[in-house]
Amino acid sequence: MASENVHNLRKFVVPEIVFGVGSISLTGRYARNLGAKKVLVVTDPGVIKAGWTQRVLDSLSDEGIPFAVFSGVTPNPRAEEVMLGAEIYKGENCNMIVTVGGGSPMDCAKGIGMVHSNGGHILDYQGVDRITEPIPPLICIPTTAGSSADVSQFAIIADTRRKVKIAIVSKMIVPDAALIAPETTTTMDSYLTACTGMDALTHAVEAYLSNASSPMTDLPALEAIRLVSHHLERVIQNPLNVEERSAMMLGSMYAGMAFSNASLGAVHAMAHSLGGFMDLAHGECNALLLEHVVEFNLRAVPQKCMKIAQSMGLNIEGETTDKQKYILTEGIARLRKSVGIDKKLSDLGVHGEDIPHLAEFALMDACMVTNPVHPTREEMEAIYLKVF
C-alpha cells in the first residue's frame, strides 16, 4: 500500500440495529440470543412513568428472563450513580445489561459495564481507548431522538467533585444491539424534543466538520442534518405523529453513526464543561453554542459549511462567501429559536467570572482534539461570552 494512502484508513463501528415501530418488544428475544441469565435494567423515573420500562420488563418476562431494575439515574448521570449501579449488578449476579431511556440511562449503563469488567472507578477511564476488557452484553432502547448513545462508542459521565463532565470513548462500549422504536419518543414534552433534536443536529454538524471525518461518516452526517432540519419543527407541532417521530429518530441514529466514528468538536467540549459545571441539559447547552462555534470554524472548512447549509435547505446559490456564512449561522439560530430554545447563559445561572473556568475545562475535553480549528483559551472565552 502506498504510504500516502495510510492516513485514509478508517473504521466504522456500529451495533446491530433494529429500527421501527414495535422493536421494543424484541428486547426479550435479543437478551435470550445474547445469553442472558439475569439482566440489570437501567432506566430512570421519567421513563418508568411513561410506561416504556414496563414494556421492556414484560418482554423479558415473556422469555422467562429474570431481571433487577436500577432507576437511580439523574439527567446528567453521575459517577456515584455508575458505581452504585455496578454494585447492584454484581450483587444481583447479572450477566447482561438492558437500558431503556435517553442518553443518561444509556451512558450510566455503559459505565456500569465498564466498572464491572475493568474494576476501579468510572472516572479512571476518562479519555480515549482506556478500557481493556469488554463490557457485558448491552442492549440499548432509546426513548429520545438526540443522544445517539444507543449506537455510539461514547459515554459522558458527570464528575460532581470537579463539577465537569468527562468523555469516555472506546469501541469496548459500543452496544451489542440497539432497538430503536420511534413511538417511545411520543411521551417527550416539547422542550425535551427541541433540546434532543438540536443535540442530534450538533452531533451531525460536528461529525461532518471533524478532522477525523471520512466519506463513511459524511454521508450519514449530511442526511442527519437534512432530517433534523426538516422535521424538528414539525414534530413539535405534531408530537403524536409517529412518521415525524420516525424521521427524527432516524436522524438521531444517522448522527450517532457519524459522530461515533468521526468524533465531535468544540461545541461538545464547551457543552460538557458548561453542563458539568451548572448541571444543565446537554442538548440545551449544545443548541446555544452551535451557531457560534460553526461561525468560528468557518475559516477552516468553508466548503463543508456550505454543504451543511444546502442540507438544511438554505438557499445560498449565487451569494457571496460572507453572505453564505451569514445565511448558515442565521439558519441555525432561526431553527433553535423556532423550537423554543432562546436563552442566554446568564439566564441559566452562569456568571461572568465563571467563563475562564469553563474555557479551561473545555480545552481539556477529548472532543476538542477533532475540532477543525484548535482554539486558544481566549477564543473559547469569547464564544462563551457571545452566549452570555
N, C-alpha and C positions, 0 to 999 in steps of 0.2 A: 504494500500500500504506500502510495506517495506520502511523504511527510506532511505536505501542505494540507492533506485531507484528514489528518488525525484529529484535529480540533473540531471537525464536523461530526464526529461520532456523538450519538445521542441515545439515551434510553427513554422509554415511555412506559411507565408503570401505572397500572390501574387494577382495581379489584374486579372480581366478577360482578357484573351489574345486571339487575333485573329492573326494568323501568316500566311502569304502567299502573293504572288503577287496579287495586286489589293485591299488589305484590306483597303487601304487609302480611297477608295471610299465608305466605310461603315461609315464614320465619321458622316454624317448627320443622318443616321438611329440610330446610338448609342446615339447621342446627343438627338434625339427625345425620345428614350426609357428612357433616364435618366432625362427627364422632362425639357429640355432646353426651355427657353423663349427668352433669348438673351445670346449669347456666346461671351466671350472675347477670341480671338485667339491670342496666344502668339507665336511669331516667331522671326526671325532675317533677316537682309537684304540679306544675302547669300542664305538662304532657299527661300526667295521670288524670288530672281534672278533665282534660279534653277527651279522654277515653282511648287514646292510642296505645297507652301502655297495656291496658286490659286486652286489646286486640292481640298484642304480642304474647301475653301470658296465655290467652286462650289457644293460640296456635301451638305454643309449646306443650300445653296440656293435652291437646288433641294427639300429639305424637308421643305422649307418655313421658315427657322430659321434665324432671324436677327442676326447680329454679329458686333463687333468692333474689330479692329486689333491693337495690341501693338507689335511693332517690335524694340523697343529701347533697345535691349539686346546685350551686348558685349560678346566676347568669354569666359570671366570669369565673370559671372553675379554678378553685384554689388548690395550692399544693397540699394543704392539710386534708382537703376532701379526697384527693387522689390517694393519699396514704391511708385514710380510713377505709376507703373502698378496697384497697389492696388487702387490708386486714380481714375485711368481711369475705372477700374472695377466697382467701386461704382458710379462714375459719369454717366456711361453708363447704369446703372441699370441692370447689367448682373446677371445671376444666375448660370452660369456654365463656366468652362474654358476648352478650347481645345488648346493643344500646339503641334506644329509641328517643328521639328528641332533636333539638337544634345542636349547634356547634358545641355548646357547653357540655352536655352529657357525652357527646361523642369524643371530645378531647379528653374528658375525665376518664372515659373507658379506655382510651389508648394509654393514658398514664397509668391506670391500674394494671394493665397488661405489662407495661414496661417494668414497673416495680416488682411485680410478681416474678417475672422471668429473669430479671437482671439484678435484683436486690438494690440496696442502698436507698437513697431518697430521690424523688422525682426531679428535684432541682439539680441533681448531679448530671442530668442528661441534656442540659441546655446546649444548643448548637446543632451542628450537622454531623450525622453518622457517628454518634457516640454510643449507640446501642449495639451490643454484641450478640445478644440472644433473641431469637424470635419471640414475639408475644403469643399468648394463647390464641386460638381461633377467635375471630372477631367478625360479627355481623352488625352492620350499621343500617338503621332505618331513620332517615332524616325527616323531620317534621317542619323544617323551614327551607325556603328556597334562597340560599345565600351562603351558608358557611362552607359547604362542599367538603366538610370533614369526612363525609362518607366515602369519598373517592381519593383522598389526598394522603400524602406522607408527612403531613404537618400535624402538630398538636401545640396548642397555645395554653399555657398554664400561668395563673397569677401567683407571683411571689409577694405575699402580703407584707412580709418583713421589709423588703426593699421598695414595696409599692410600685412594682413593674410587672409586665407580662413577659414571659420568656417563650421563645420559639424552639421547639424540638422538631428536627427534621431527620427522618430515617425511613428507608424502604421497609424496615422491620415493622413499621406501624401502619402500613397500607392494609386496610381491612380485607378480609378474605371475600366478603360479599357485601354489596350494597343493594338493599331492596328499596327502590325509590318509588313511593306511592304518592302521586300528586295530591290526592284527596286529603292527605294528612295536613296539608298547608291551609285548608279552608277554615281552620279554627284560629288562625293567626289574626290579631287585630290589624288595623290599617297601618299603624305606625311601625309595628314589628315587620309587617310585609314590606314597608318602604325601606327600613333600615337593612333588612337582609337582602332585599333586591339591589340596593346600592352597594352592599358588600360584594354581591356576585359581579356587578359591573366593575368594581375596583379590582377584583381578582383577575378578570379578563383583561382589563386595560394594562395592569401591571405585568401580567404574564406576557402580553404581546410586546411590551416595551422592554422587558427584561433582557439583560445582556447574555442570558443563558437560553433565550428563546430559539426555536428552530421551526422548520416547516411543519413538524409534527404537532407543535403546540400553537402555532399561529392560526391554523385552521379552526380548531375548537374555540380559541380565544375570540376571534372575529365573529364567529357565529353566536357566541355567548353575548357579545356586545350588541349584536343585532336583535337577539331575542329579548334581552332585558330592556333595551331602549324602546322597543315597540310594544311591550306587553306590561311593563310595570305600572304605568298609569291606569291601564285598562283593568288590571286585576284588582287594583284598589277600588275602582269604581264598581266592579262586579266580583266581589270576594268569593262568591259561591260558584262561580263559573269554572268548572273543572278543566275546560280547554285552556283558559287563560292561566290557571294554576299549573297545568302541564307544561305550557310554554315557559313559564318562569322556572319550574323545576328542571326542565331540560337545559335552560340557560345556565342555571347554577351548576348542573352536572358538567357541562362543557367547560365552564370556567374553572371548575375544580380539576378537571383533567389537564387543563393548560397550566395552571399555576403550580400544581403538584410536581410537574416535570420541568417547568421553566423558572420556578420560584417567583418572588414578588419584588417589591421595591420600597421606595421611601414612604409612600402612603401608609403601608402596613407597619413599617418601622416606627413611624411617628404615631400611628394609632395605637400600637402596642404600648408605647411609652405613656401616651395620654390616658388610655383606658385603664392601665395598671395603676397609674398614679391617682386617678379620680374615681375608679370603679365605674366607668361609663360603658354604655353599649358599644360593642366593637363596630357594628355596621354604621352607627351614627357617627362615630369618630372618622371612619373612612369617608363617609359621604361629605363631611365638612371639609376634609383635606384634599379630596381628589382633584378638583379643578385647579387648585393652586400648585400641586405637585406636577400635574400634567403641563401646566404653563412653564414651570421651572425646567422640566425635562425636554421641552420642545427643541431647544437649541441642539441637542444631541441626536434626536431621532425625528426630524421634521416630516419625513415621508411616511413614517409609521403613524404619526399622529394624524396625518391626513386620511390614512386608511381607516383609522378609528372614527373620524368624522363621517366618512362615507358609510361605514357600518351602522352608525347611529341614525342615518337618513338625513344628515345635514347637508344642505346644498352649498358646496364650496367651489363648484366649477366656475372657472374664469375669474376668480377672485385673486387678489394679491396674497402673497405669503402671510403678511401681517393680518390681513382680513380673515384668512383661513384660520389662523391661530385664534383670533378673537371669536369666530363662529364656533370653534370646537369648545373652548373653555366656557363660553356663554351657554352652549348647548348642554354641557354637563351641569352647569349651575341651574339652568332652567328646569331640567329634569328633577334635580334634587329638590328645588323649591316646590315644584308641582306636586310632589308626593308628600309634602308637609315637613321637610327637614330644612329648617331655616333659622338656626340658632347661631349664636356666637359662643366661643369658648368661655367668655365671661358669664354668659347665661348658665353655663354648666358648672360654675363654681371655680373656674381657673383664675388665678391671679397673675398679674404681670410678673411678679417675682418668681413664679413657677416656670417661666419659659426657658431659662437656661438649663434647669434641671431636666425638663422634658427633652430638650435638644440633645443633651449629653447622653441620655439613655437611648434615644432614637438612633444615634450614631453607632451604638454598640449592638444594635439588633441584627440578627442574622439576615433579615430581609434586605438590609441596606446594601449588602455585597452585590446584589444583582440589579440595583438601580442603574439606569444608563448614564447617570451623572453622579460622580462621587462628591457630595456636598460638604461644605465646611459647617462648623457649628454655627457660625454667624448666619449662613444661608438657611439652616434649619430654623433658627430663631425667627428669621424674617418671615418664613412661611407660617409658622405658628401665629405670629403677630397679625398676619393678614386675616386669620380666622378669629382673632381675639376681639 
